[in-house]
Amino acid sequence: MIIDRNWTLQEAFEHINQAYRPGGQLSGPQRNRLVETWGQLVGKSRATKEVDKLLEMHGSMNKACKFVQMSPSTMKSLRSFFESLPDDLERLSPLEKYEFIEGQKVSFEEDLCHEFKEVKGNNPTKSIQNLVDEYVLAFLNSSGGSIFWGITDQAIVKSINLNTEQKDDIRKSINSKIIAIEPAIDPTQIELVFHHVKNKDSCYVLEVKVPQSNSVGLYFNTSGNTWVRINGCKQKLQGVALQEYILKRVQVGN
């Protein structure tokens, strides 16, 4: 059975109860396990809130449990399971100290946790805004990491010349992409750092540092698209590939 991350908890119960009879010797525990899987997909914050919403909707624990055909003691255990899930996002480690010098090679390489992006053209805000959500989602859905705007694929610093107004515009444009991520995340979890390039005035390498998600589920943009990091590259997931990737994450989480 495929669990839909867009279901509310009540909808999850309704769909799962149709496939696995509540109270059955074999089907009952399987039903409960699938509801737990739904919680892993949507993450700790949303799962625990959905339990509270379910109880509020029906007016009491007993009424809610009767509607979804689960005993109050099992419902309490389910909520405890949701509360035991890891926080949705890993806490970011302190920022590393970098030394960037125009035209010189940086001391680290592109890998699973580091991505280099050269900024081309005369509109750095637009260049960054056009792609930043894809890279943020890819890192969120994988192991976390940083995108460095102002470094070429050859690991050479090619900085971005920015004034104060342009830096503010970039911050606003990136934030507009972050707050549109579904399910919603705390935008302050994404750190933006303008690293000054030593031998050039008003020139920077922009680091966008993304934490790792602990949720079994994936994050998407407003168009329903998502990306992951595979072999150090950003890869879009859709259709059968998306479904298989989520199933693998669920199996690992279990």
C-alpha positions, -999 to 999 in steps of 0.1 A, spaced: 0 0 0 13 34 -9 10 60 18 2 96 7 21 123 26 -7 147 18 -33 127 39 -44 141 72 -41 116 101 -79 110 98 -76 104 61 -47 81 67 -68 61 91 -97 60 66 -76 47 37 -55 23 57 -86 9 76 -101 0 42 -71 -22 33 -64 -36 68 -92 -44 91 -88 -28 125 -89 -53 154 -79 -83 132 -52 -106 147 -30 -100 117 -45 -70 100 -48 -49 132 -10 -47 139 -3 -41 102 -28 -12 102 -11 3 132 24 -1 115 12 17 84 -2 46 104 33 48 120 48 48 85 25 78 76 40 96 107 75 89 95 67 103 61 52 136 73 77 141 102 75 146 139 61 181 140 31 175 116 24 140 129 20 152 166 -1 182 155 -24 159 135 -31 138 166 -41 170 185 -63 181 155 -80 147 154 -89 148 191 -101 184 188 -122 176 157 -141 148 175 -142 165 209 -125 138 230 -100 110 230 -128 84 233 -149 98 204 -118 102 181 -107 66 189 -141 52 182 -142 70 148 -108 57 137 -113 23 154 -83 24 177 -83 20 214 -73 50 236 -43 32 249 -30 24 214 -37 60 203 -16 72 232 12 48 222 9 61 186 13 97 198 44 87 219 58 70 188 53 103 168 70 123 196 99 99 196 107 106 160 138 127 154 134 164 150 125 173 114 158 190 107 193 184 121 207 213 140 233 230 119 269 227 131 289 259 134 299 275 101 333 265 89 359 292 84 369 296 47 395 317 30 385 327 -5 409 345 -29 398 356 -63 412 334 -91 426 308 -67 414 272 -62 395 265 -30 408 240 -4 379 216 -8 360 198 -36 325 193 -48 311 162 -32 279 150 -16 278 180 8 294 208 -13 281 223 -46 298 250 -66 279 274 -88 293 301 -110 271 332 -113 269 344 -149 253 375 -163 246 409 -148 217 400 -126 231 378 -97 198 379 -78 179 363 -107 206 338 -114 205 325 -78 168 327 -75 162 306 -106 180 275 -91 184 279 -54 152 260 -44 163 229 -65 196 227 -46 181 235 -12 156 206 -17 183 183 -29 203 189 2 173 188 25 162 154 11 197 140 13 225 146 39 225 184 41 253 206 29 262 239 13 259 256 -21 286 281 -28 277 307 -54 308 323 -68 330 293 -74 334 276 -107 330 239 -115 368 238 -115 368 250 -79 382 284 -88 369 315 -70 350 338 -94 333 360 -69 300 380 -71 303 418 -69 275 430 -47 265 462 -29 243 463 2 211 466 -17 219 436 -39 227 415 -9 194 423 6 176 414 -26 193 381 -27 184 374 9 147 382 1 146 362 -31 161 331 -14 138 334 16 108 336 -8 118 302 -22 124 287 13 90 297 27 73 280 -3 88 246 5 63 219 13 59 207 40 69 240 56 102 244 74 116 271 97 133 294 72 159 304 98 172 268 95 187 278 61 218 299 67 230 325 42 266 337 46 283 363 23 320 353 26 342 383 17 368 376 -10 401 388 3 417 405 -27 386 422 -41 365 450 -27 327 443 -24 331 408 -38 317 377 -21 312 340 -22 276 333 -10 272 301 10 237 287 14 239 261 42 211 235 44 205 211 73 197 174 68 161 164 71 154 135 96 120 129 81 114 98 59 93 119 37 106 143 11 103 181 6 88 196 -25 85 230 -42 51 246 -50 49 228 -83 52 194 -66 88 188 -78 117 175 -58 154 167 -61 179 146 -42 217 144 -42 231 112 -58 268 107 -64 274 144 -56 249 156 -82 214 171 -81 188 147 -95 151 153 -100 127 126 -89 93 121 -105 69 93 -114 80 57 -106 115 68 -96 100 91 -69 77 64 -56 105 38 -54 128 63 -37 102 71 -10 95 33 -5 133 27 0 134 55 26 104 40 45 121 6 45 153 20 59 134 40 85 116 9 96 
